[in-house]
Amino acid sequence: MPMKIPQSLAVEHEALHAKLVALTKTSGRVGEAARHVAAVLHPHFVKEEEYALPPLGLLVSIAQGGVTPEMRAAVAMTERLKKDLPEMLAEHRQVVVALESLAAAGRAEKHPDAERFAEELRVHAETEEQVLYPAAILVGAYVRAQLGI
């Protein structure tokens, strides 16, 4: 069973990315600030999609039928997430600082889409910190316990 990011999260990431790309094509301070957000955010998104979010794709299977040996890969992913969590949270803080600049540029240039996006991505980061990362770590711990590894 290959681990995949839950479709709802993948769609959300894609939508956030599309909105950011559109903002990076804007001129002026908004475009400049959006390009900075993109530069800070891209390596973080890569890590999330590599090992932080795929274990969440096991939640439904675990809840419905338990753990199978094929789920073992989740343990390594979530161990990496646990190890990298301080760095991931620091990256979120960097993203939030960049988003504050984007929101300020949006206000200054009367670009409400920039302000809305900044708030949307900030809330998304909070959801990751408060729900998604802890849930992924719990998936790994549960799989480890159930498989006796």
Secondary structure, DSSP 8 states (H G I E B T S, - for coil): ------HHHHHHHHHHHHHHHHHHTS-HHHHHHHHHHHHHHHHHHHHIIIIISGGGGGHHHHHHH---GGGGHHHHHHHHHHHHHHHHHHHHHHHHHHHHHHHHHHHHTT-HHHHHHHHHHHHHHHHIIIIIHHHHHHHHHHHHHHHT-
